[in-house]
Amino acid sequence: QVQLVESGGGLVQAGGSLRLSCAASESIFSSSAMGWFRQAPGKQRVLVAVVASGGSTNYADSVKDRFTISRDNAKNTVYLQMNSLKPEDTAVYYCNAHFLGLYTRDYWGQGTQVTVSS
């Protein structure tokens, strides 16, 4: 059974930092682009950052130069380092594995709440 287990969310003041982690099942990690999405109340889920299996990264404009996504292939884990947090970063953050193997499928974590107070 494929699992994505997130950790690291919480409450932080504006300007602070948090690091999110997502441990994925070994069976899919190496063949997946790993990403972080977020969903604020009343809004759609949107892409925050993604790292391909080869290591290339892409970010939403709103988080460029503040967030860094990385992956540790030995630990089957993807990270999102979030610096200079703003109240508008408040959302539930979801880990995503876009699996590109013999089939294509998206897997999701359960979500972790990030709240940034002003």
C-alpha atoms as an extended CHARMM CRD file, in Angstrom:
* protein
*
       118  EXT
         1         1  GLN       CA              0.0000000000        0.0000000000        0.0000000000  PROA      1               0.0000000000
         2         2  VAL       CA              1.3940000000        3.3480000000       -1.0430000000  PROA      2               0.0000000000
         3         3  GLN       CA              1.6850000000        5.8820000000        1.7400000000  PROA      3               0.0000000000
         4         4  LEU       CA              2.7220000000        9.5050000000        1.9910000000  PROA      4               0.0000000000
         5         5  VAL       CA              3.2260000000       10.6300000000        5.5710000000  PROA      5               0.0000000000
         6         6  GLU       CA              3.6440000000       14.3400000000        6.1940000000  PROA      6               0.0000000000
         7         7  SER       CA              5.0010000000       16.1340000000        9.2130000000  PROA      7               0.0000000000
         8         8  GLY       CA              6.2670000000       19.5290000000       10.2670000000  PROA      8               0.0000000000
         9         9  GLY       CA              3.2690000000       21.8160000000       10.1050000000  PROA      9               0.0000000000
        10        10  GLY       CA              2.2880000000       24.1620000000       12.8910000000  PROA      10              0.0000000000
        11        11  LEU       CA              1.8010000000       27.7270000000       14.0140000000  PROA      11              0.0000000000
        12        12  VAL       CA              4.4840000000       30.3210000000       13.3590000000  PROA      12              0.0000000000
        13        13  GLN       CA              4.7080000000       34.0870000000       13.4050000000  PROA      13              0.0000000000
        14        14  ALA       CA              5.1290000000       36.0590000000       10.2130000000  PROA      14              0.0000000000
        15        15  GLY       CA              8.7600000000       36.0870000000        9.1620000000  PROA      15              0.0000000000
        16        16  GLY       CA              9.4060000000       32.7120000000       10.7270000000  PROA      16              0.0000000000
        17        17  SER       CA             10.3320000000       29.3690000000        9.2130000000  PROA      17              0.0000000000
        18        18  LEU       CA              8.9960000000       25.8420000000        9.0700000000  PROA      18              0.0000000000
        19        19  ARG       CA             10.1600000000       22.6790000000        7.3670000000  PROA      19              0.0000000000
        20        20  LEU       CA              7.6920000000       20.1500000000        6.0700000000  PROA      20              0.0000000000
        21        21  SER       CA              8.6480000000       16.5430000000        5.4680000000  PROA      21              0.0000000000
        22        22  CYS       CA              6.9070000000       13.8250000000        3.4840000000  PROA      22              0.0000000000
        23        23  ALA       CA              8.0190000000       10.2230000000        3.6940000000  PROA      23              0.0000000000
        24        24  ALA       CA              6.8510000000        8.1630000000        0.7460000000  PROA      24              0.0000000000
        25        25  SER       CA              6.6420000000        4.4690000000        0.0780000000  PROA      25              0.0000000000
        26        26  GLU       CA              9.8450000000        3.1520000000       -1.4210000000  PROA      26              0.0000000000
        27        27  SER       CA              7.9300000000        1.4820000000       -4.2380000000  PROA      27              0.0000000000
        28        28  ILE       CA              7.0230000000        4.7690000000       -5.9000000000  PROA      28              0.0000000000
        29        29  PHE       CA              9.4820000000        7.4080000000       -4.7390000000  PROA      29              0.0000000000
        30        30  SER       CA             12.2890000000        7.0710000000       -7.2680000000  PROA      30              0.0000000000
        31        31  SER       CA              9.8600000000        7.1080000000      -10.2060000000  PROA      31              0.0000000000
        32        32  SER       CA              7.8410000000       10.0510000000       -8.9640000000  PROA      32              0.0000000000
        33        33  ALA       CA              7.9910000000       13.7620000000       -9.2780000000  PROA      33              0.0000000000
        34        34  MET       CA              7.3330000000       14.9620000000       -5.7390000000  PROA      34              0.0000000000
        35        35  GLY       CA              5.4290000000       18.1060000000       -5.0190000000  PROA      35              0.0000000000
        36        36  TRP       CA              3.7900000000       20.2210000000       -2.3690000000  PROA      36              0.0000000000
        37        37  PHE       CA              0.3680000000       21.7340000000       -2.8720000000  PROA      37              0.0000000000
        38        38  ARG       CA             -1.6270000000       23.9280000000       -0.5440000000  PROA      38              0.0000000000
        39        39  GLN       CA             -5.2700000000       24.7220000000       -0.0280000000  PROA      39              0.0000000000
        40        40  ALA       CA             -6.4740000000       27.7440000000        1.8710000000  PROA      40              0.0000000000
        41        41  PRO       CA            -10.0350000000       27.8910000000        3.2220000000  PROA      41              0.0000000000
        42        42  GLY       CA            -12.5170000000       28.4630000000        0.4290000000  PROA      42              0.0000000000
        43        43  LYS       CA             -9.8600000000       28.2110000000       -2.2610000000  PROA      43              0.0000000000
        44        44  GLN       CA             -8.6580000000       25.5860000000       -4.6850000000  PROA      44              0.0000000000
        45        45  ARG       CA             -5.6500000000       23.4210000000       -4.0860000000  PROA      45              0.0000000000
        46        46  VAL       CA             -2.6420000000       24.9070000000       -5.8730000000  PROA      46              0.0000000000
        47        47  LEU       CA              0.8840000000       23.8280000000       -6.6180000000  PROA      47              0.0000000000
        48        48  VAL       CA              3.5770000000       25.3070000000       -4.3810000000  PROA      48              0.0000000000
        49        49  ALA       CA              6.7030000000       23.5080000000       -5.5460000000  PROA      49              0.0000000000
        50        50  VAL       CA              7.7690000000       20.3590000000       -7.3410000000  PROA      50              0.0000000000
        51        51  VAL       CA             10.9940000000       18.4140000000       -7.6740000000  PROA      51              0.0000000000
        52        52  ALA       CA             11.4240000000       15.9160000000      -10.4630000000  PROA      52              0.0000000000
        53        53  SER       CA             13.0470000000       12.5270000000      -10.0190000000  PROA      53              0.0000000000
        54        54  GLY       CA             16.1560000000       13.9840000000      -11.6380000000  PROA      54              0.0000000000
        55        55  GLY       CA             16.2370000000       16.8970000000       -9.2130000000  PROA      55              0.0000000000
        56        56  SER       CA             14.9860000000       19.8190000000      -11.2630000000  PROA      56              0.0000000000
        57        57  THR       CA             12.6380000000       22.1200000000       -9.3690000000  PROA      57              0.0000000000
        58        58  ASN       CA              9.8230000000       24.5180000000      -10.0700000000  PROA      58              0.0000000000
        59        59  TYR       CA              8.0290000000       26.9760000000       -7.7940000000  PROA      59              0.0000000000
        60        60  ALA       CA              4.9000000000       29.0410000000       -7.7100000000  PROA      60              0.0000000000
        61        61  ASP       CA              5.7400000000       32.7110000000       -8.1510000000  PROA      61              0.0000000000
        62        62  SER       CA              4.3100000000       33.4920000000       -4.7270000000  PROA      62              0.0000000000
        63        63  VAL       CA              6.9360000000       31.3840000000       -2.9500000000  PROA      63              0.0000000000
        64        64  LYS       CA             10.0170000000       31.8460000000       -5.1110000000  PROA      64              0.0000000000
        65        65  ASP       CA             13.0760000000       32.9090000000       -3.1310000000  PROA      65              0.0000000000
        66        66  ARG       CA             11.3370000000       31.9680000000        0.1370000000  PROA      66              0.0000000000
        67        67  PHE       CA             10.6330000000       28.2450000000       -0.1560000000  PROA      67              0.0000000000
        68        68  THR       CA             12.9980000000       25.4460000000       -1.1250000000  PROA      68              0.0000000000
        69        69  ILE       CA             11.9540000000       21.9540000000       -2.1230000000  PROA      69              0.0000000000
        70        70  SER       CA             14.3990000000       19.0790000000       -1.9370000000  PROA      70              0.0000000000
        71        71  ARG       CA             14.3790000000       15.3090000000       -1.9870000000  PROA      71              0.0000000000
        72        72  ASP       CA             16.4820000000       12.6790000000       -0.2610000000  PROA      72              0.0000000000
        73        73  ASN       CA             16.3030000000        9.5970000000       -2.4190000000  PROA      73              0.0000000000
        74        74  ALA       CA             18.0360000000        7.4660000000        0.2090000000  PROA      74              0.0000000000
        75        75  LYS       CA             15.2820000000        8.2670000000        2.7040000000  PROA      75              0.0000000000
        76        76  ASN       CA             12.3790000000        8.4040000000        0.2190000000  PROA      76              0.0000000000
        77        77  THR       CA             11.5710000000       11.7980000000        1.6580000000  PROA      77              0.0000000000
        78        78  VAL       CA             10.7770000000       15.1880000000        0.2000000000  PROA      78              0.0000000000
        79        79  TYR       CA             11.1490000000       18.4080000000        2.1440000000  PROA      79              0.0000000000
        80        80  LEU       CA              9.7760000000       21.9130000000        1.8860000000  PROA      80              0.0000000000
        81        81  GLN       CA             11.8000000000       24.5370000000        3.6870000000  PROA      81              0.0000000000
        82        82  MET       CA              9.6480000000       27.6000000000        4.1630000000  PROA      82              0.0000000000
        83        83  ASN       CA             11.3080000000       30.8730000000        5.1710000000  PROA      83              0.0000000000
        84        84  SER       CA             10.0080000000       34.4160000000        5.5480000000  PROA      84              0.0000000000
        85        85  LEU       CA              6.5160000000       33.0700000000        6.0400000000  PROA      85              0.0000000000
        86        86  LYS       CA              3.5720000000       35.3660000000        5.4810000000  PROA      86              0.0000000000
        87        87  PRO       CA             -0.0180000000       35.1660000000        6.7480000000  PROA      87              0.0000000000
        88        88  GLU       CA             -1.1160000000       34.4030000000        3.1850000000  PROA      88              0.0000000000
        89        89  ASP       CA              0.9180000000       31.1950000000        3.3340000000  PROA      89              0.0000000000
        90        90  THR       CA             -1.6340000000       29.8560000000        5.8110000000  PROA      90              0.0000000000
        91        91  ALA       CA             -3.1550000000       26.6860000000        4.3520000000  PROA      91              0.0000000000
        92        92  VAL       CA             -3.2750000000       22.9420000000        4.5580000000  PROA      92              0.0000000000
        93        93  TYR       CA             -0.1960000000       21.6490000000        2.7510000000  PROA      93              0.0000000000
        94        94  TYR       CA             -0.4160000000       18.3700000000        0.8680000000  PROA      94              0.0000000000
        95        95  CYS       CA              2.3890000000       16.1710000000       -0.3470000000  PROA      95              0.0000000000
        96        96  ASN       CA              1.9420000000       14.7320000000       -3.8310000000  PROA      96              0.0000000000
        97        97  ALA       CA              3.6980000000       11.9440000000       -5.6690000000  PROA      97              0.0000000000
        98        98  HSD       CA              3.1890000000       12.0260000000       -9.4210000000  PROA      98              0.0000000000
        99        99  PHE       CA              4.1400000000        8.4800000000      -10.2480000000  PROA      99              0.0000000000
       100       100  LEU       CA              5.4860000000        7.8530000000      -13.7550000000  PROA      100             0.0000000000
       101       101  GLY       CA              6.0420000000        4.1280000000      -13.9600000000  PROA      101             0.0000000000
       102       102  LEU       CA              4.2570000000        1.5000000000      -15.9730000000  PROA      102             0.0000000000
       103       103  TYR       CA              1.2070000000        3.6140000000      -15.2480000000  PROA      103             0.0000000000
       104       104  THR       CA              0.6720000000        7.2230000000      -14.2320000000  PROA      104             0.0000000000
       105       105  ARG       CA             -1.0250000000        8.0310000000      -10.9630000000  PROA      105             0.0000000000
       106       106  ASP       CA             -1.1470000000       10.7410000000       -8.3370000000  PROA      106             0.0000000000
       107       107  TYR       CA             -0.8320000000        9.8930000000       -4.6710000000  PROA      107             0.0000000000
       108       108  TRP       CA             -1.6180000000       12.3200000000       -1.8550000000  PROA      108             0.0000000000
       109       109  GLY       CA             -0.7180000000       12.7260000000        1.7720000000  PROA      109             0.0000000000
       110       110  GLN       CA             -3.2520000000       13.5030000000        4.4560000000  PROA      110             0.0000000000
       111       111  GLY       CA             -2.2860000000       17.1670000000        4.6820000000  PROA      111             0.0000000000
       112       112  THR       CA             -0.6310000000       19.2300000000        7.3900000000  PROA      112             0.0000000000
       113       113  GLN       CA             -1.8390000000       22.5910000000        8.6490000000  PROA      113             0.0000000000
       114       114  VAL       CA              0.4430000000       25.6060000000        8.4300000000  PROA      114             0.0000000000
       115       115  THR       CA             -0.7740000000       28.7490000000       10.1600000000  PROA      115             0.0000000000
       116       116  VAL       CA              1.1480000000       32.0090000000        9.9920000000  PROA      116             0.0000000000
       117       117  SER       CA              0.0840000000       34.6940000000       12.4260000000  PROA      117             0.0000000000
       118       118  SER       CA              0.6000000000       38.3850000000       11.7580000000  PROA      118             0.0000000000
